[in-house]
Amino acid sequence: MPARLNFLKAPHDVQEAMMNLQGAVSSSGLEESLLHLTYLLVSRINGCAYCIDMHSKDLRAAGESELRIDLVSVWDEVDGIYSDRERAAFAWAEAVTKVSETHVPDEVFEHARQHFSEAELAKLNLAIVAINAWNRFSIAFRAEPGHYQPGRHPLKESSAA
């Protein structure tokens, strides 16, 4: 599908709001691999081709294994590939992303609390909110996958252009 509009060239206040949100997540202290695997999982749930492309490439560039990238959307069907902390993050991410269906069950919360402090869980939730926001921009405006290059954030580049 052709792009509807380039949201990366949105008014400065829109860019700034998204960059501030992402900046808070990026400086949260959560493991980068955990964040990118979570971003990939959420993007697959939402069907965001642009973000799937981006986070798959970022994970590969960071040295993540093809197996862990390929199987993240079926994390609950495989054993020994993801840590208990990652699995708790993925369950939380799925429940929060599908909030209208799940209402984030107590057992998912209790499981997440076994692996994340209160502060970490709040930061993880912020990361899930952020990737859901990015997915909604990308899907709504039909961001075209395939052009992203790791290490070159498209929003930073578009604001410099």
N, C-alpha and C positions, 0 to 999 in steps of 0.2 A: 504494500500500500504506500502511496506517496505521502510524504510528510504534509501535515495540514498547515503548520507554522513552526518556525524555529523558536521554541520557548527559551532556548539558551540565549536568545537576543531579546529577552523580555525586558520590560522597564527595570531600571536599576534597583528599585525597592523590592521587586519580586526576586531578582537574583540575590540581593543581599539577605533577604529573609531565608532563602533556601541555603545559602552558604553559611549563614550563622547557625542554622539548625544542623547542617552537616558538620560544621566546625566543632560544635558541642559534642557530637557523637565521636568524631575522629580523635578528640582529645579526652575522651571518657576514661581511658586506661584499660578498656576491654581489649582482648587480644584481636589483632588485625585479622587473623585467619578466621576466628569465630565470627567477626562482623561480616566479612566477605562471604563466608558460607551461608550465614543467615540472610544476607542481602540476596544471594542467589536463590535460596529456597523460597523466600517471599516473592521474588520476581517470577519464579516458575509458577507459584500458586496464582499470581495475578495475571500471568500470561504476557509479561512485558519483555518483548524480544530485545529491545535496546539494552535494558538493564541485565538481562541474561547474558548477552554478548559481552557487556562491560565487565561484569563480575566474574565470569568464566575466564576472561583474558587476564584480569587482575590476579586471580587465584593462580593461574598457570605461571604468570610472571613472578609471583612470589614463591614458586616452587611447590605448590600444592599438587598432590597426585591426581592423575586423571580419574582414578577410581573414586576418590572422595568427591571430586567435582561432579562426576556422572551420576553418582548414587544419592546425592544430597536430597533429592525430592522423594526418595523412598527410604530415608534414613531409618525409619521405624521397622523396616523389613529386613535389615541387615545387622549382623552382630560383629563386633570387633573392629569396625572401621572408624567409628566416631566415639569420642570420649563421653563419659556420663554427663559432663558439663555441656558439651556440644548438644547431646541429645535432649537435655533439659531446655537448652536455648531454642532448639528447633521446635519442640512441643509448644513452648511459650509463643514463639513466632507464629506458628500455625494458628493457635487459638486466638491470638490478638488480631492477626490478619483476617481471620474468618469470624470476627467478633459478632456479627449479626446472626451467625449460625450457632456459635459455641457459647457465647456469653462468658468466655474464659472460665472454665470449670475450676472449682476449688482444688481438685486433685492435680491439675496442671500447675496451679500456683504453688501448692505444697511441694511438688517435685522440683520446681524451679528454685524455691527457697532453700532446698537442700544443697544446691550447687552455686547459688549466688547470694551475696549479702543484699540487704535492702537497697543500698546505694547502687550496687551492680545491676540489680534487677530493674531499678528505675532507669538506669543508663541503657540497659538492653532494650527496654520498652521504648525509649527515645529513638534508638537505632531502628526499631521496627516501624515506628511512626514515620521516621525519615525515609526509609526505603519505600514504604507505602506511598508517601507523598511523591517521591521521584517517579514511582511506577505510574501514578495517576497523571503526572505531567507528560511522561513519555507515551503512554497509551492514548490519552486524550488528543494529543497533538501529532501522533503517529511518528515519533522519532524513529529514524531509520537505523537499523542495526548494521554492523559490519564496518563502520568507520572508526570506532573507538580504538585508541592506542594506549596501552598501559603507561602510566607516568605522565600523561598529558590530559589533565582534567578539562573536559570540553567547556564547562561553565567559566572557568578561569580564563581560558583562551578566548572565548567569545566576548568577554568583558574588556579584554585588552585590544580587541580588533576595532 
